[in-house]
Amino acid sequence: MKRILHLMSSLQANESYSIKLGHAIIEKIQEKYPENSLEELNLVDLKIPHLTPEVLRTFFIPNEELTQENRESLRLSNDLVKQLLAADIIVIGAPLYNFTIPTSLKAWIDHITRAGITFGYGENGPVGLVKGKKIYVAMTSGGIYSEGPGKANDFVVPFLKAFLGFLGMTDLTAIRAEGLKVPQVKEHAMERAIESIVID
């Protein structure tokens, strides 16, 4: 059975193109893998807090030295890491906001980046410890960023590919619905994006 985790980071709720695209990707996954379980996590509704100095310090305290207060501080991060490690396929809704990912998605990334748990250091440098995951990024944007002059301003797919790869998640496919605000493009942008979905 394939365990699917769907992360949603859009501020647009039911009007969100990235959530709609994410659901279209999930439908294709479920067609290929009828035996599956789906867990959906709306990062905006969850209101994941940005890291504080206090929480960050607890990341580096040995387990046997953690106080009850420390353990409470780590609870959310531990839960998010456990959820990530349990998934086989992760669909990440990533609308482009101001050339980059939404802050809710960045907060999630900060909480699942744990030395000794999701990454480590070997003789040749960093080693990703999150293995065997398939990632699909449902990226949406008002403009066109896969090619042309906008490409240099796409800090969504390159960032996610680089950072998730750092954690060991190197099998990443980006599905783009772009030009959603561009005349003569926007009318068919979602349709083309959905038609482009191929599940490995």
NORJO-V996687 format. One record per backbone hydrogen bond with DSSP energy under -1.0 kcal/mol. NH is the residue of the N-H (numbers start at 1). CO is the residue of the C=O. Records with the same first field share a line. If there is no record, write none. Layout:
BEGIN
NH: CO, CO
END
This chain:
BEGIN
2: 35
4: 37
5: 89
6: 39
7: 91
8: 41
15: 12
16: 13
20: 16
21: 17
22: 18
23: 19
24: 20
25: 21
26: 22
27: 23
28: 24
29: 25
30: 26
31: 27
32: 28
33: 29
36: 34
37: 2
39: 4
41: 6
43: 8
46: 42
48: 43
56: 52
57: 53
58: 54
60: 57
61: 58
65: 62
66: 63
71: 67
72: 68
73: 69
74: 70
78: 74
79: 75
80: 76
81: 77
82: 78
83: 79
84: 80
85: 81
86: 82
88: 3
89: 3
90: 134
91: 5
92: 136
93: 7
94: 138
96: 140
97: 100
100: 97
106: 102
107: 103
108: 104
109: 105
110: 106
111: 107
112: 108
114: 112
116: 119
117: 114
118: 114
119: 114
120: 127
122: 125
125: 122
127: 120
129: 118
130: 167
134: 88
135: 171
136: 90
137: 173
138: 92
139: 137, 175
141: 177
151: 148
153: 150
154: 151
155: 99, 153
160: 156
161: 157
162: 158
163: 159
164: 160
165: 161
166: 162
167: 163
168: 165
169: 164
170: 168
172: 170
173: 135
175: 137
177: 139
179: 143
180: 141
181: 142
182: 179
185: 182
186: 182
188: 185
192: 188
193: 189
194: 190
195: 191
196: 192
197: 194
END
